[in-house]
Amino acid sequence: MDNKKRTRIQSLAFLIQNANFKGFFTGKIYQGPIKNVCVPGLNCYSCPGAVGACPIGSLQNALASSKFKFPYYILGLLLFFGALLGRVVCGFLCPFGFLQDILDKIPFPKKVKTFRGDRLLRKLKYIVLIVLVIALPFLYKMVPFFCKYLCPSGTTAGIMLMLADTKLLSVLGSRFFWKFSILICILLLSVIIYRPFCKYLCPLGAFYGMFNRIAVLHMSVEFDRCIHCNACAKACGMGVDPSKQPNSAECIRCGKCIEKCPKDIIHFRFFK
């Protein structure tokens, strides 16, 4: 996959999911009928440009509702996106993932590919999914913990709203500054480490990653033709070795391994 083509797809996905362009200038959130439809990636409902709902935010709101009803629709959509695409959503359709990709292009003297504790930290996103997204909102009604205390996409949306409507500055509290600090840390780390939020904290990536091995769209490697040059592993920013685990839960399907493979033996495939 050519990197320029992927960037164009990411740009188009961002524009489609944030097609309420006037919202960026007026600070008014779109609340039309399609706002009830969940988009596949992490794109905050409160973003002034958002025309759809974030699946993680929607799931939390359903679980935290005082009139709890099982979220069949939201889980159905998540299962559909996961079973069809797996983490292709992360690599091509997620606006916050796109932002991290942009920041990764900023030159830095020493980019960090891995470090001691990296593998252990990657398990944190599953804890975020189970505890902050599912368990706590269900146990403590009316509190969407992930959105309220961690989500950097929501903080970015809040900043964009304040830029469009400066009156909102008067209602800022300690929670905003907590989340703003988290956002700044993630953005700074994104210059040094490839997609740190996706690797360590994103509950949506954790969910979709569980489908990578069974998703309709998956990675296929002609193992009998592999010369074990390690070019694919070196190209992978997520620390995956496609010659060994082409459908690892960490793979975001960015296609860099396909582009770098000298034997052209790594492919996107539909069905097994």
NORMOVEN-V224505 format. One record per residue. N is the residue number from 1. RES is the residue in one letter. PSI is psi in degrees with one decimal (NA if undefined). Layout:
# NORMOVEN-V224505
{{N	RES	PSI} {N	RES	PSI}}
This chain:
# NORMOVEN-V224505
{{1	M	121.3} {2	D	132.5} {3	N	-33.7} {4	K	-37.9} {5	K	-42.2} {6	R	-41.9} {7	T	-38.3} {8	R	-40.4} {9	I	-42.3} {10	Q	-41.9} {11	S	-43.8} {12	L	-41.1} {13	A	-40.3} {14	F	-44.9} {15	L	-39.6} {16	I	-42.8} {17	Q	-16.4} {18	N	50.8} {19	A	-1.2} {20	N	69.0} {21	F	-33.9} {22	K	-22.1} {23	G	-29.4} {24	F	-19.8} {25	F	-31.7} {26	T	-21.5} {27	G	11.6} {28	K	129.0} {29	I	132.3} {30	Y	131.8} {31	Q	31.2} {32	G	-177.6} {33	P	-33.4} {34	I	-4.0} {35	K	-17.5} {36	N	-7.8} {37	V	130.5} {38	C	133.7} {39	V	162.6} {40	P	-31.6} {41	G	-176.6} {42	L	97.8} {43	N	106.4} {44	C	137.6} {45	Y	-34.8} {46	S	-0.7} {47	C	131.0} {48	P	-19.8} {49	G	-11.5} {50	A	132.2} {51	V	-1.9} {52	G	-179.7} {53	A	149.1} {54	C	132.4} {55	P	-34.5} {56	I	-43.5} {57	G	-41.6} {58	S	-41.2} {59	L	-44.4} {60	Q	-44.1} {61	N	-37.2} {62	A	-43.1} {63	L	-32.3} {64	A	-4.2} {65	S	141.8} {66	S	-24.1} {67	K	68.9} {68	F	129.1} {69	K	138.4} {70	F	129.0} {71	P	66.9} {72	Y	-44.2} {73	Y	-47.0} {74	I	-47.4} {75	L	-35.7} {76	G	-43.8} {77	L	-42.6} {78	L	-42.7} {79	L	-38.2} {80	F	-51.1} {81	F	-41.5} {82	G	-47.7} {83	A	-30.8} {84	L	-45.4} {85	L	-22.7} {86	G	-138.0} {87	R	14.7} {88	V	-33.2} {89	V	-43.9} {90	C	-42.5} {91	G	-23.9} {92	F	-27.7} {93	L	-10.0} {94	C	119.8} {95	P	-39.7} {96	F	-30.7} {97	G	-38.6} {98	F	-41.9} {99	L	-42.4} {100	Q	-36.0} {101	D	-40.1} {102	I	-44.6} {103	L	-31.6} {104	D	-24.2} {105	K	-13.1} {106	I	126.0} {107	P	141.5} {108	F	139.1} {109	P	-40.0} {110	K	99.3} {111	K	139.3} {112	V	118.0} {113	K	-37.2} {114	T	166.6} {115	F	167.9} {116	R	128.9} {117	G	-3.7} {118	D	-49.4} {119	R	-38.5} {120	L	-41.5} {121	L	-29.1} {122	R	-21.4} {123	K	-16.5} {124	L	-34.0} {125	K	-28.2} {126	Y	-34.9} {127	I	-41.4} {128	V	-44.6} {129	L	-49.9} {130	I	-43.6} {131	V	-56.8} {132	L	-34.9} {133	V	-37.4} {134	I	-60.5} {135	A	-55.1} {136	L	-44.3} {137	P	-33.0} {138	F	-39.0} {139	L	-37.6} {140	Y	94.6} {141	K	148.4} {142	M	13.6} {143	V	99.1} {144	P	86.5} {145	F	-45.9} {146	F	-48.6} {147	C	-38.3} {148	K	-34.7} {149	Y	-10.7} {150	L	-41.9} {151	C	115.2} {152	P	-24.8} {153	S	-40.0} {154	G	-37.7} {155	T	-41.7} {156	T	-42.3} {157	A	-40.9} {158	G	-39.7} {159	I	-42.6} {160	M	-37.1} {161	L	-41.1} {162	M	-33.3} {163	L	-33.4} {164	A	-29.5} {165	D	92.4} {166	T	-13.6} {167	K	-24.6} {168	L	-18.1} {169	L	-27.4} {170	S	-15.2} {171	V	9.7} {172	L	139.7} {173	G	-172.2} {174	S	-31.8} {175	R	-38.1} {176	F	-42.7} {177	F	-30.9} {178	W	-49.8} {179	K	-33.6} {180	F	-38.9} {181	S	-40.8} {182	I	-44.9} {183	L	-47.3} {184	I	-42.8} {185	C	-44.7} {186	I	-43.0} {187	L	-41.7} {188	L	-42.7} {189	L	-28.5} {190	S	-20.7} {191	V	-27.2} {192	I	-42.6} {193	I	134.4} {194	Y	120.6} {195	R	62.7} {196	P	-36.6} {197	F	-42.8} {198	C	-38.6} {199	K	-41.2} {200	Y	-24.5} {201	L	-18.1} {202	C	115.3} {203	P	-28.0} {204	L	-40.7} {205	G	-37.3} {206	A	-42.8} {207	F	-51.6} {208	Y	-32.9} {209	G	-30.1} {210	M	-14.9} {211	F	-4.6} {212	N	-37.2} {213	R	-22.0} {214	I	-2.9} {215	A	147.6} {216	V	-46.4} {217	L	116.1} {218	H	175.3} {219	M	137.5} {220	S	134.3} {221	V	131.6} {222	E	84.7} {223	F	-32.1} {224	D	-17.8} {225	R	-1.4} {226	C	132.9} {227	I	5.7} {228	H	46.4} {229	C	-14.1} {230	N	10.1} {231	A	-37.3} {232	C	-41.8} {233	A	-38.9} {234	K	-31.3} {235	A	-20.0} {236	C	118.0} {237	G	-16.5} {238	M	1.5} {239	G	27.4} {240	V	143.4} {241	D	97.7} {242	P	-24.0} {243	S	-13.9} {244	K	-42.7} {245	Q	74.3} {246	P	-22.3} {247	N	37.4} {248	S	147.9} {249	A	-16.3} {250	E	-14.9} {251	C	126.4} {252	I	9.3} {253	R	34.9} {254	C	-23.3} {255	G	4.0} {256	K	-35.1} {257	C	-36.1} {258	I	-42.9} {259	E	-35.0} {260	K	-15.3} {261	C	119.1} {262	P	-18.7} {263	K	-2.1} {264	D	51.8} {265	I	4.5} {266	I	129.5} {267	H	155.2} {268	F	137.1} {269	R	146.9} {270	F	132.4} {271	F	171.4} {272	K	NA}}
